[in-house]
């Protein structure tokens, strides 16, 4: 049932079909920051499907800059919690303890900083 629901939102190539769910265009500073960034290509990295996602965007813009869906009108932020060769969500998925500990420290620090400096504090 969930696959059917998702198929009404996104086409077979990963393009968002519902105009109201599409985020605005990438801001120029974001596009400039991502212009020279390469996604994948390292030993053990998965192959990047250049035909997947929003047409006209580079792989870096698709992975790091394009928020597929926004939650409560707040832009989402993707923070990787794994490594490229972990086979995430595959039958042989695994997680390294060292990676999990590192990601927990990152997220704890992020949430701490967000709590210390709420957006409304500067208004």
C-alpha positions in Angstrom: 0.0 0.0 0.0 2.8 2.4 0.8 4.5 1.8 -2.5 1.3 2.7 -4.3 1.0 5.9 -2.3 4.6 6.8 -3.1 4.1 6.1 -6.7 1.5 8.9 -6.8 4.1 11.3 -5.5 7.2 10.4 -7.4 7.7 8.9 -10.9 9.8 5.9 -11.8 12.9 8.1 -12.2 12.6 9.9 -8.9 11.0 13.2 -10.1 8.4 14.7 -7.8 5.0 14.7 -9.5 3.0 16.8 -7.1 3.8 20.5 -7.7 2.9 21.5 -4.2 5.5 19.1 -2.8 8.4 20.4 -5.0 10.8 22.6 -3.2 11.8 26.0 -4.7 14.8 26.2 -7.0 18.2 25.9 -5.4 19.5 29.2 -4.1 22.5 30.4 -6.1 25.0 30.2 -3.2 23.9 26.5 -2.6 24.3 25.7 -6.3 27.7 27.4 -6.4 28.9 25.5 -3.3 27.9 22.2 -4.9 29.2 23.0 -8.4 32.6 21.3 -7.9 31.5 18.6 -5.4 31.8 15.0 -6.6 29.4 12.4 -5.3 30.7 8.9 -5.0 33.6 7.6 -7.0 35.6 6.3 -4.1 36.6 2.7 -3.4 33.4 0.8 -2.3 31.1 3.7 -3.1 27.8 2.8 -4.8 27.4 3.9 -8.4 25.6 7.1 -8.7 22.5 6.9 -11.0 22.8 10.1 -13.0 19.3 9.6 -14.5 17.6 9.4 -11.1 15.9 12.4 -9.5 15.0 15.9 -10.7 16.1 16.6 -14.3 18.6 19.3 -14.8 20.3 18.9 -11.4 23.9 17.6 -11.0 24.3 14.5 -8.8 25.6 16.7 -5.9 22.6 19.0 -6.2 20.3 16.0 -6.2 21.9 14.4 -3.1 22.8 17.4 -1.0 20.8 20.4 -2.2 17.4 19.3 -3.3 15.0 18.6 -0.5 12.6 16.1 -1.9 9.9 16.8 0.7 9.6 19.6 3.3 8.3 18.8 6.7 6.0 21.4 8.4 7.2 23.9 5.9 10.7 23.6 7.3 13.4 22.5 4.9 14.8 19.1 5.7 18.5 18.5 6.2 20.0 15.2 5.2 22.8 14.1 7.6 24.5 10.8 6.5 24.5 8.2 9.3 26.3 5.5 7.4 29.0 4.9 4.9 28.7 4.2 1.2 29.5 0.5 1.3 27.1 -0.5 4.2 24.4 -1.7 1.8 21.9 0.4 3.7 18.4 -1.2 3.5 19.8 -4.2 1.6 19.4 -7.8 2.8 23.0 -7.7 3.9 22.9 -4.3 5.7 25.2 -3.8 8.6 26.4 -0.9 10.7 29.9 -0.3 12.1 30.0 0.5 15.8 32.6 3.2 15.2 30.4 4.9 12.6 27.3 4.7 14.9 29.2 6.3 17.8 30.5 9.1 15.5 27.0 9.8 14.1 25.5 9.8 17.6 28.1 12.4 18.7 27.3 14.5 15.6 23.6 14.4 16.2 23.9 15.1 19.9 26.0 18.1 19.2 23.6 19.3 16.5 20.6 19.0 18.8 22.5 20.6 21.7 23.4 23.6 19.4 19.9 23.9 18.2 18.6 24.0 21.8 21.2 26.5 22.8 20.4 28.9 19.9 16.8 28.6 19.0 15.8 30.5 15.8 13.5 32.9 17.7 16.3 33.9 20.1 17.7 36.4 17.6 14.4 38.1 16.8 
